[in-house]
């Protein structure tokens, strides 16, 4: 049994999905991932969600395009080049794209340096991350304005936690990228071996 087999079962019916994504099955998902040396599941993902990203095929999560080999590990998304170009927001245009959002949250957001085939020193952000983190940030700022107890400390704690989270995401992404490359090499070697074994079998039958 492999993660992709469990993922296929979750798509067959609501009953299977609810059962296989329940807490009782967490250890099963984890064991299957570890057996394949898959990178650790990050804290903001469930094991089934993480398995879907790293083992669940090559479909773009936005438009459904097939054959998307690369995961943007810092954003934890598998997105085709076209959807990257349509969605990713470069930091230099952040204030124009989001005029009502505090620019400080750029320090709290996961980011990538690539958009499609374009790589630069600039940061690119994913819109849903922008809105999610902005809502959390504004909620804490509003608590300060409302003079709620401990609100300034909570605001500062959030600022520190988000910066730490971004750093941890970068470190985890580096591990995932290494695993991804090594897995691709292993698959290529396995395919070559399989082809050679078949060729040897054909030659053996002819002798």
PyMOL commands that set and color helices and strands:
alter all, ss='L'
color gray80, all
select helices_A, chain A and resi 3-10+14-20+23-35+47-55+81-87+91-97+103-108+127-145+151-206
alter helices_A, ss='H'
color red, helices_A
select strands_A, chain A and resi 89-90+112-115+118-125
alter strands_A, ss='S'
color yellow, strands_A
deselect
rebuild
show_as cartoon
